[in-house]
Amino acid sequence: MAEDMIKDNAPEEEEGSIIVLEDDLGNEVEFEYLDVVDYEGDEYLVLMPVEEEEDAEGEVLILKIVSIDDEHETFEGIEDEELVDAVFEVFKNKWKDQLQFAE
């Protein structure tokens, strides 16, 4: 997950969009869609857990969007923390006027 973020007010057209993903143990986990960010020719999905753990409050999940074919996509976790931080910086810059971010 990326840096801490405090959600102030999400864009109205996206607020409430829920995506359900499956974790490593096969459990369904709900995330709120925040945005898709372009970075160095790739697209990344920015999500916030709907039910946050106490120690993860305000953190986001960033996944790489990978096209399978013209109609289907899959999401890949990102191991490279520098890449996660760079994508999160793009997200923060894009939404700096609508969201408040913790330092």
Number of C-alpha atoms within 10 A of each C-alpha: 19 19 16 14 17 14 15 10 10 15 13 7 7 12 12 14 11 16 15 14 13 10 9 7 6 8 10 12 13 17 21 20 22 22 17 16 18 14 15 6 5 10 16 24 18 22 22 22 20 15 12 14 10 7 7 14 14 19 19 23 21 25 21 21 17 14 12 9 8 6 6 8 10 11 14 12 13 15 9 8 11 11 13 20 15 13 23 22 14 14 19 16 10 13 16 11 8 13 17 14 15 10 7
